[in-house]
């Protein structure tokens, strides 16, 4: 089963505004060395963002796959303890990662569930995967209830 990650309007707007800001700043740099330093910074930011940006979530009987722009992360079904629908609360704190630039990804902390690593595009499309070792992932994709149902069926096998 595979479901696409849909970016929220906020993610799209913040991504476009940041990219526009990167371009504007490149043109107002006073000297060649500043332009080179800025260019290096922008390239590093884009590579990191593309590395973590979620594109789709897929699952089969063996694993859950987080299909990112530059790499696929897999979570073995044997490591998964549970999967349930979850919408991040307004008290969620981003500790390291992106709060909208090319999606939501990185480390977050939320009262009630603690620390987790997130890969999603819209808050309404999220589900929480808890591993047997205590690690948690907040994933998001279109038709999240169907994905959770599929993962839970795989866990019962």
C-alpha positions in Angstrom: 0.0 0.0 0.0 1.3 3.4 -0.9 -0.1 6.9 -0.1 1.2 10.3 -1.2 2.1 13.0 1.3 0.2 16.2 0.6 1.8 19.5 1.7 -0.5 22.0 3.5 -1.0 25.5 2.1 1.2 26.8 4.9 4.0 24.5 3.8 3.7 25.5 0.2 3.7 29.2 1.0 6.5 29.0 3.5 8.6 27.0 1.1 8.1 29.5 -1.7 8.7 32.5 0.5 12.0 31.0 1.9 13.2 30.1 -1.6 12.3 33.7 -2.8 14.2 35.1 0.3 17.2 32.9 -0.6 17.3 34.4 -4.2 16.8 38.0 -3.0 19.5 37.7 -0.4 21.9 36.3 -3.1 21.4 39.4 -5.2 22.0 41.9 -2.3 25.2 40.4 -1.0 27.9 43.1 -1.2 30.9 41.0 -2.4 31.9 37.8 -4.1 32.9 36.0 -0.9 29.6 36.8 0.8 27.8 35.5 -2.3 29.8 32.3 -2.3 29.2 31.8 1.5 25.5 32.4 1.0 25.3 30.0 -2.0 27.0 27.3 0.1 24.5 27.9 2.9 21.5 27.7 0.5 22.8 24.5 -1.1 23.4 22.9 2.3 19.9 23.9 3.4 18.3 22.5 0.2 20.2 19.2 0.4 19.2 18.7 4.1 15.6 19.6 3.3 15.4 17.3 0.3 17.0 14.5 2.3 14.2 14.6 4.9 11.2 15.9 2.9 8.5 13.2 2.9 7.1 12.3 -0.5 5.0 9.3 0.3 4.4 6.6 2.9 4.2 2.9 1.9 3.9 -0.3 3.8 4.0 -4.0 3.1 4.1 -7.1 5.2 7.8 -6.5 6.0 8.1 -2.8 6.7 6.8 0.8 6.7 8.7 2.9 4.2 9.1 6.7 4.4 9.8 7.7 0.8 11.8 10.9 1.0 13.2 12.9 -1.9 16.8 11.6 -1.6 16.5 8.4 0.5 13.9 5.8 1.6 13.7 5.1 5.4 12.3 1.8 6.4 10.9 0.6 9.7 10.6 -3.1 10.1 7.2 -4.4 11.1 8.9 -6.6 13.7 10.0 -3.4 15.5 6.5 -1.8 15.4 4.5 -2.0 18.6 1.4 0.1 17.5 0.0 2.4 14.9 -2.9 4.8 15.6 -4.3 8.0 14.2 -2.9 11.2 15.9 -3.2 14.9 15.2 -0.4 17.1 16.6 -1.6 19.5 19.2 -1.0 23.2 19.4 1.4 22.6 22.3 3.8 20.7 20.0 7.3 22.0 20.2 9.8 21.6 17.3 13.1 20.9 18.8 15.1 20.3 15.6 13.8 20.2 12.1 11.3 22.0 9.8 8.1 23.5 10.8 6.8 23.9 7.2 9.7 24.4 4.9 9.3 21.4 2.5 6.9 19.8 4.9 7.1 19.0 8.6 10.1 16.8 9.5 12.5 16.5 12.4 12.3 16.1 16.1 9.2 17.3 17.9 8.0 17.2 21.5 4.4 17.0 22.6 2.8 16.8 26.0 1.4 13.3 26.5 3.4 11.4 24.0 6.9 12.9 24.5 9.6 13.1 21.8 9.0 11.8 18.2 10.4 12.2 14.8 8.0 13.5 12.2 7.5 13.2 8.5 4.3 14.8 7.3 2.7 17.5 5.1 -0.6 18.3 6.8 -1.6 17.9 10.5 -4.9 16.3 9.7 -3.3 13.4 7.8 -1.1 12.1 10.7 -0.7 8.8 12.5 1.7 7.8 15.3 3.9 4.7 15.0 5.4 3.5 18.2 8.2 1.1 18.2 9.0 -1.7 20.8 12.2 0.2 21.8 10.1 3.3 22.7 10.9 5.4 19.7 8.0 7.2 18.0 7.3 8.4 14.5 4.6 10.8 13.5 3.9 10.1 9.8 1.4 11.7 7.5 -0.2 10.8 4.2 -3.4 10.9 2.2 -5.9 8.4 3.6 -4.1 7.9 6.9 -7.0 5.8 8.5 -6.6 3.2 5.7 -2.8 3.2 6.2 -3.2 2.6 10.0 -5.7 -0.1 9.3 -3.3 -1.8 6.9 -0.3 -1.6 9.3 -2.4 -3.0 12.2 -3.5 -5.9 10.0 0.2 -6.6 9.3 1.0 -6.5 13.0 -1.7 -9.1 13.8 -0.1 -11.6 11.5 
